[in-house]
Amino acid sequence: MFKNIYNWIDERLDVTPIWRDVADHEVPEHVNPAHHFSAFVYCFGGLTFFITVIQILSGMFLTMYYVPDIINAYASVEYLQSSVAFGQIVRGMHHWGASLVIVMMFLHTMRVFFTGSYKAPREMNWVVGMLIFFVMLGLGLTGYLLPWDNKAYFATKVTLEIANSVPVMGPVLKELMQGGTIVGAETLTRFFALHVFFLPAVLLSLLVGHFIMIRRQGISGPL
Amino acid sequence: MSSHNDQQDIWPEQPPSRKEMSRRQFLTYTLGGATAFMGAGTILPMVRFVVDPILHKKGAGDFIKVAEISKITEEPQEFTFELKQKDGWYDSTATLTAWIRKDAKGDIYALSPICKHLGCTVGWNNNKAHPDEYHCPCHGARYTKLGKNLEVAPKPLDQYKTKFDNGWVLLGDIVPNTVASEEA
């Protein structure tokens, strides 16, 4: 039945070439762990993306309960974690996934570095990768404040103090991030907006660039 | 025949040179201008919206009664006091801390315990290895009695503006340290 539906759509819209172009391509032998087990190091980029997808999904579901408000944020997190079925799991996925993304991204960066894959003609993809790295750090930073507990509050205070120490721009930068003179209600809403709208939008567009470039240029050759 | 006459033959009605804009260029300018206008109209409100908090005027803070002058000693003492503040759509009170002492001349000053390194909270005489100093537990910054930075921190501890009224010490805004420089 599914085949009939697919054929019906394909006859009209010719979708086969679209997904063929995305998914149907050969993986060279030297990056396939089935041929050489040590090639598992080539999986870290894909794993980073896989966990990023988990982060996006679990994050979307978390916002069904979470409230970015200084009075209610902590209570809503506690509620979703302790009273909602599987709340602990869903928040756990987002919490641990956040750390895991950084780990996988770091390992991926190491692999690219030690295989020399950043060299010509792939320099631009390295730069885009670095931008993704900074956006990921930004996501980690803004997400850390959202539970609005003591750890979140003081970690953010210290981070803003670091922003404050930037030459010349520092104090303005700090106040802009803070949304005022103190870490408070407006900081929380700002960080929430950055965490769920602005940074993911930037991240997704950078990822599209990252993937288009790797398909254009292919995976770098064996060592 | 001169070349000048040739030209006359080809474009007999050519007026003396006048720079005219081509239709294409006119359209480019018009469409470009309209696009820029619509783009700016969309973006500018959002930019103004996001920078609003930094453009709010900050009024000078009120002075708040913190401690009785008679209780101030040469040894720094910790005093806490409450400050009304506006946090977006909330009115709240912040609990602030000041370390107040008087020097040998009897001048009273109040130091803010916020470490000038990365904003942790310093304490007085809380590190046995360095007695009679302010010490920050986060990264080991140290300050003298006057708030002069000895280690780690780039600047001396900030001070509160002070006022005296009817035997009370009143504290106001936090300002950069002025007393630490007396200690050469």
HADDOCK unambig.tbl for C-alpha pairs under 7 A between the chains (distance, minus, plus):
assign (segid A and resid 158 and name CA) (segid B and resid 118 and name CA) 5.71 0.50 0.50
assign (segid A and resid 158 and name CA) (segid B and resid 119 and name CA) 6.12 0.50 0.50
assign (segid A and resid 161 and name CA) (segid B and resid 118 and name CA) 5.49 0.50 0.50
assign (segid A and resid 161 and name CA) (segid B and resid 119 and name CA) 6.37 0.50 0.50
assign (segid A and resid 162 and name CA) (segid B and resid 118 and name CA) 6.65 0.50 0.50
assign (segid A and resid 175 and name CA) (segid B and resid 54 and name CA) 6.11 0.50 0.50
assign (segid A and resid 176 and name CA) (segid B and resid 51 and name CA) 6.45 0.50 0.50
assign (segid A and resid 176 and name CA) (segid B and resid 54 and name CA) 6.17 0.50 0.50
assign (segid A and resid 179 and name CA) (segid B and resid 53 and name CA) 5.25 0.50 0.50
assign (segid A and resid 180 and name CA) (segid B and resid 53 and name CA) 4.96 0.50 0.50
assign (segid A and resid 180 and name CA) (segid B and resid 54 and name CA) 6.18 0.50 0.50
assign (segid A and resid 184 and name CA) (segid B and resid 87 and name CA) 6.01 0.50 0.50
assign (segid A and resid 185 and name CA) (segid B and resid 87 and name CA) 6.02 0.50 0.50
assign (segid A and resid 185 and name CA) (segid B and resid 88 and name CA) 5.99 0.50 0.50
assign (segid A and resid 186 and name CA) (segid B and resid 88 and name CA) 5.87 0.50 0.50
